[in-house]
Amino acid sequence: MSVVVVVSMKGGVGKTSVTANLAVAMAAELGEGCISTVDLDPQNALHLHLGLDALERQSVCRQSLRRRNWRDVLVGSAYGVNCIPYGAVSEAEREAFENILASEPDWLGRQLAQSGLGEDDVVLIDLPPGPSVYLNQAFACADLVLIVLLPDAGSYSTIMAMESWIEQMRFQRPDLETVYLLNQMDEAVRLNRDMGEVLRQRLGKRLLPVGIHRDEAVSEALAFLQPVLVYDPRCQATQDFQRLASCLLEPSAR
């Protein structure tokens, strides 16, 4: 089992959309049921991108508070991707869940090991922005950390904090691979082009050669509770996610 953690240091960069659409693109390559997503962001939005509306019983938060196995809340989507939603929970439930995460550093790794997922399966984990107990848990068991950026000054200003966080984690996980993804790139906007070049110079080979272009089809797809690859198979974003999936599934391409 390979674990890909999708993170960002600030909100509004399209992290959850990237997680869902990348998962669907990977499923198209590896086959139905080989890709699972785990929503560890209290915003609880990941399942909507996969067409799973009004999930009331499925909740990784409540299942964990009950000390029960995640397999019972694993939901299959129509797009070949499984999903474990965070769940619509109360503030008290969220705080109790985060107390478990803070007190048991290997909790996420244990849950994944007991989930019944196959040896060749890929798990994508969506996290809330910035440092958190969720990030600590995910870093401890990740094989790859995918950091989502926008081509703007706001994202650039977060790189130093993220790099500092990664360096701290490397004392425990020196083999952990981290890469950056440029999302919502618009070549027609000069500021986007300039910031894209600045980010490439700053990050070098750690910035993936494949990025996601700005495409209104991504937002339109969410309005219909669909991945963009299904909503518009021929649009630019769909092609980008397909290339990104191939890049991440084939390490020699990075």
MIDO-569208 format. One record per residue (C-alpha): z, y, x; residue in one letter; residue number from 0. Coordinates in nm, 4 decimals, padded with zeros to 6 digits. Each point is the difference from the previous one (the first is absolute). Layout:
N
> up north east type seq
> Z Y X A NUM
...
***
This chain:
254
> up north east type seq
> 00.0000 00.0000 00.0000 M 0
> -00.0972 00.3445 00.1278 S 1
> 00.1939 00.3074 -00.1108 V 2
> -00.1706 00.3411 -00.0130 V 3
> 00.2271 00.2965 -00.0709 V 4
> -00.1599 00.3177 -00.1395 V 5
> 00.1988 00.3152 00.0774 V 6
> -00.0195 00.3780 00.0254 S 7
> 00.2367 00.2721 00.1117 M 8
> -00.0785 00.2185 -00.3018 K 9
> -00.1036 -00.0539 -00.3584 G 10
> -00.3351 00.0741 -00.1585 G 11
> -00.2166 -00.1681 00.2642 V 12
> -00.1278 -00.2809 -00.2250 G 13
> 00.2168 -00.2734 00.1519 K 14
> 00.0370 -00.2054 -00.3195 T 15
> -00.3684 00.0308 -00.0841 S 16
> -00.0858 -00.1210 00.3501 V 17
> 00.2363 -00.2966 -00.0358 T 18
> -00.1477 -00.1168 -00.3305 A 19
> -00.3657 00.0501 00.0828 N 20
> 00.0354 -00.1497 00.3468 L 21
> 00.1662 -00.3050 -00.1572 A 22
> -00.2923 -00.0455 -00.2408 V 23
> -00.2499 00.0370 00.2843 A 24
> 00.1883 -00.2591 00.2061 M 25
> 00.0114 -00.2389 -00.2968 A 26
> -00.3779 00.0263 -00.0289 A 27
> -00.0247 -00.1265 00.3588 E 28
> 00.2784 -00.2589 00.0087 L 29
> -00.0108 -00.1269 -00.3570 G 30
> 00.2031 00.0326 -00.3174 E 31
> 00.3751 -00.0444 00.0347 G 32
> 00.0079 00.0458 00.3793 C 33
> 00.1126 00.3628 -00.0200 I 34
> 00.3324 00.1158 -00.1419 S 35
> 00.1453 00.3486 -00.0299 T 36
> 00.3658 00.0991 -00.0087 V 37
> 00.1000 00.3386 -00.1400 D 38
> 00.3052 00.1305 00.1840 L 39
> -00.0544 00.3579 -00.1157 D 40
> 00.2361 00.1060 -00.2831 P 41
> -00.2884 00.1935 -00.1570 Q 42
> -00.1157 -00.3421 -00.1244 N 43
> -00.3710 00.0891 -00.0147 A 44
> -00.1739 -00.2756 00.1970 L 45
> -00.0494 -00.2368 -00.2950 H 46
> -00.1908 00.2678 -00.1939 L 47
> -00.2722 00.0073 00.2665 H 48
> -00.0406 -00.3750 -00.0559 L 49
> -00.0376 00.0273 -00.3763 G 50
> 00.3501 -00.1293 -00.0754 L 51
> 00.1370 00.2339 -00.2651 D 52
> 00.3395 -00.0068 -00.1736 A 53
> 00.1724 -00.2608 00.2173 L 54
> 00.3544 -00.0037 -00.1364 E 55
> 00.1495 -00.3249 00.1285 R 56
> -00.1552 -00.0054 00.3477 Q 57
> 00.2162 00.1909 00.2476 S 58
> 00.0657 -00.0647 00.3663 V 59
> 00.3024 00.2284 -00.0314 C 60
> 00.1690 -00.1832 -00.2887 R 61
> -00.0986 -00.3411 00.1320 Q 62
> 00.1684 00.0848 00.3292 S 63
> 00.3140 00.1272 -00.1724 L 64
> 00.0197 -00.3345 -00.1799 R 65
> -00.0494 -00.1799 00.3341 R 66
> -00.2979 -00.1884 -00.1397 R 67
> -00.3268 -00.1013 00.1634 N 68
> -00.2958 00.2351 -00.0131 W 69
> -00.2342 -00.2785 -00.1079 R 70
> 00.1185 00.0426 -00.3577 D 71
> -00.1272 00.3604 -00.0170 V 72
> -00.3284 -00.0488 00.1857 L 73
> -00.2804 00.1165 -00.2301 V 74
> -00.3661 -00.0899 00.0379 G 75
> -00.2567 00.2745 -00.0626 S 76
> -00.3574 -00.0310 -00.1249 A 77
> -00.1232 00.0991 00.3456 Y 78
> 00.1220 -00.2955 00.2060 G 79
> 00.3115 00.1801 00.1262 V 80
> 00.3603 -00.0923 -00.0780 N 81
> 00.2569 00.2758 -00.0508 C 82
> 00.3782 00.0235 00.0081 I 83
> 00.0830 00.3360 -00.1670 P 84
> 00.2986 00.2093 00.0958 Y 85
> 00.0891 00.0304 -00.3676 G 86
> 00.1072 00.2809 -00.2297 A 87
> 00.3718 00.0107 00.0791 V 88
> 00.2955 00.2320 -00.0362 S 89
> 00.1339 00.2175 00.2794 E 90
> 00.3070 -00.2228 00.0246 A 91
> -00.2194 -00.3093 00.0419 E 92
> -00.2076 00.1694 00.2688 R 93
> 00.3120 00.1004 00.1933 E 94
> 00.1453 -00.3503 -00.0241 A 95
> -00.3267 -00.1484 00.1240 F 96
> -00.0115 00.2396 00.2944 E 97
> 00.3591 -00.0931 00.0859 N 98
> -00.1146 -00.3617 00.0352 I 99
> -00.2837 00.1107 00.2281 L 100
> 00.2367 00.2064 00.2137 A 101
> 00.2538 -00.2809 00.0387 S 102
> -00.2442 -00.2881 00.0596 E 103
> -00.2580 00.1026 00.2640 P 104
> -00.1970 -00.3264 -00.0296 D 105
> -00.0061 -00.0022 -00.3800 W 106
> -00.3758 00.0670 -00.0393 L 107
> -00.0971 -00.2589 00.2592 G 108
> 00.2108 -00.2622 -00.1795 R 109
> -00.1511 00.0830 -00.3357 Q 110
> -00.3536 -00.0324 00.1343 L 111
> 00.0842 -00.3309 00.1688 A 112
> 00.1317 -00.1372 -00.3309 Q 113
> -00.2801 00.1387 -00.2169 S 114
> -00.2193 -00.3085 00.0220 G 115
> -00.2968 00.1894 00.1435 L 116
> -00.2450 -00.1950 00.2158 G 117
> -00.0258 00.0048 00.3770 E 118
> -00.3394 00.1750 -00.0145 D 119
> 00.0973 00.2482 -00.2713 D 120
> 00.0168 00.3755 00.0592 V 121
> 00.2769 00.2155 -00.1485 V 122
> -00.0411 00.3770 -00.0336 L 123
> 00.3213 00.1987 -00.0518 I 124
> -00.0044 00.3508 -00.1448 D 125
> 00.2941 00.2173 00.1098 L 126
> 00.1295 00.3430 -00.1023 P 127
> -00.0878 00.2895 00.2343 P 128
> 00.2172 00.0754 00.3008 G 129
> 00.2952 -00.1795 00.1617 P 130
> 00.1987 -00.2216 -00.2356 S 131
> 00.1802 -00.3334 -00.0276 V 132
> -00.3294 -00.1370 -00.1299 Y 133
> -00.1772 00.1031 00.3201 L 134
> 00.2684 -00.1610 00.2161 N 135
> -00.0372 -00.3271 -00.1895 Q 136
> -00.3792 00.0017 00.0140 A 137
> -00.0188 00.0819 00.3713 F 138
> 00.2241 -00.2979 00.0734 A 139
> -00.2475 -00.2530 -00.1425 C 140
> -00.3397 00.1746 00.0218 A 141
> -00.2954 -00.1259 00.1998 D 142
> -00.1913 00.3252 -00.0446 L 143
> 00.1084 00.3501 -00.1046 V 144
> -00.2763 00.2055 -00.1627 L 145
> 00.0850 00.3719 00.0021 I 146
> -00.1990 00.2095 -00.2486 V 147
> -00.0929 00.3591 00.0881 L 148
> -00.2035 00.2764 -00.1601 L 149
> -00.2327 00.2180 00.2108 P 150
> 00.2291 00.3016 -00.0338 D 151
> 00.2654 00.1893 00.1922 A 152
> 00.2777 -00.1469 -00.2137 G 153
> -00.0776 -00.3553 00.1127 S 154
> -00.0481 00.1087 00.3589 Y 155
> 00.3455 00.1554 00.0016 S 156
> 00.1588 -00.3338 -00.0980 T 157
> -00.1453 -00.2002 00.2885 I 158
> 00.2752 00.0885 00.2477 M 159
> 00.2701 -00.1198 -00.2411 A 160
> -00.1876 -00.3225 -00.0717 M 161
> -00.0609 -00.0661 00.3695 E 162
> 00.3704 00.0522 00.0686 S 163
> 00.0885 -00.2458 -00.2757 W 164
> -00.2439 -00.2576 00.1353 I 165
> 00.1402 00.0316 00.3517 E 166
> 00.3497 -00.0679 -00.1308 Q 167
> -00.1206 -00.3122 -00.1797 M 168
> -00.1835 -00.1274 00.3078 R 169
> 00.3337 -00.0717 00.1670 F 170
> 00.0342 -00.2770 -00.2599 Q 171
> -00.3698 -00.0779 -00.0528 R 172
> -00.1962 00.0718 00.3203 P 173
> -00.2942 -00.2035 -00.1328 D 174
> -00.0309 00.1947 -00.3263 L 175
> -00.3516 00.1381 -00.0508 E 176
> -00.0367 00.3440 -00.1590 T 177
> -00.3246 00.1697 -00.1020 V 178
> -00.0884 00.3211 -00.1830 Y 179
> -00.2441 00.0351 -00.2904 L 180
> -00.1703 00.3261 -00.0911 L 181
> -00.0205 00.0247 -00.3794 N 182
> -00.1934 00.2353 -00.2310 Q 183
> -00.2319 00.1315 00.2706 M 184
> -00.2603 00.2528 -00.1191 D 185
> -00.2622 00.0710 00.2645 E 186
> -00.1279 00.2946 -00.2037 A 187
> 00.3263 00.1880 00.0528 V 188
> 00.0252 00.1586 00.3435 R 189
> 00.3795 -00.0166 00.0124 L 190
> -00.0169 -00.3746 -00.0720 N 191
> -00.2515 -00.0499 00.2797 R 192
> 00.2039 00.2053 00.2460 D 193
> 00.3284 -00.1725 -00.0851 M 194
> -00.1701 -00.3373 00.0168 G 195
> -00.1093 00.0754 00.3545 E 196
> 00.3463 00.1259 00.0958 V 197
> 00.1543 -00.3211 -00.1352 L 198
> -00.2515 -00.2127 00.1906 R 199
> 00.0849 00.1813 00.3230 Q 200
> 00.3740 -00.0271 -00.0678 R 201
> 00.0077 -00.3668 -00.1008 L 202
> -00.2886 -00.1499 00.1956 G 203
> -00.0590 -00.3694 -00.0695 K 204
> 00.3021 -00.0158 -00.2285 R 205
> -00.2111 00.1820 -00.2632 L 206
> -00.2123 -00.2640 -00.1693 L 207
> -00.3770 00.0403 00.0378 P 208
> -00.0273 -00.0466 -00.3772 V 209
> 00.1318 00.2695 -00.2347 G 210
> -00.0072 00.0598 -00.3762 I 211
> -00.2165 00.2870 -00.1227 H 212
> 00.1057 00.2258 -00.2840 R 213
> -00.1512 -00.1477 -00.3148 D 214
> 00.0762 00.1003 -00.3586 E 215
> -00.0645 -00.3604 -00.1043 A 216
> 00.3412 -00.0950 00.1443 V 217
> 00.1873 00.2245 -00.2451 S 218
> -00.2325 -00.0929 -00.2845 E 219
> 00.0626 -00.3699 00.0661 A 220
> 00.3774 00.0482 -00.0260 L 221
> -00.0459 00.1726 -00.3363 A 222
> -00.1592 -00.3244 -00.1206 F 223
> 00.2661 -00.2146 00.1763 L 224
> -00.2605 -00.1474 00.2333 Q 225
> -00.0542 -00.0230 00.3751 P 226
> -00.2863 00.2202 00.1113 V 227
> -00.1841 -00.3081 00.1266 L 228
> -00.0270 -00.1186 -00.3601 V 229
> -00.0447 00.3389 -00.1648 Y 230
> -00.2902 00.1012 00.2249 D 231
> -00.1151 -00.2757 00.2387 P 232
> -00.2618 00.2244 00.1606 R 233
> 00.1986 00.3171 00.0675 C 234
> 00.0926 00.1251 00.3457 Q 235
> 00.3693 -00.0877 -00.0328 A 236
> -00.0815 -00.3584 -00.0946 T 237
> -00.2143 -00.0375 00.3103 Q 238
> 00.2772 00.1547 00.2106 D 239
> 00.2645 -00.2395 -00.1320 F 240
> -00.2276 -00.2959 00.0622 Q 241
> -00.0507 00.1102 00.3605 R 242
> 00.3731 00.0636 00.0394 L 243
> 00.0841 -00.3498 -00.1261 A 244
> -00.2426 -00.1548 00.2477 S 245
> 00.1415 00.2110 00.2808 C 246
> 00.3602 -00.1016 -00.0680 L 247
> -00.0793 -00.3667 -00.0593 L 248
> -00.1908 -00.0184 00.3275 E 249
> 00.2291 00.1309 00.2787 P 250
> -00.2850 00.0138 00.2526 S 251
> -00.1611 00.2727 -00.2144 A 252
> 00.2905 00.2408 00.0696 R 253
***
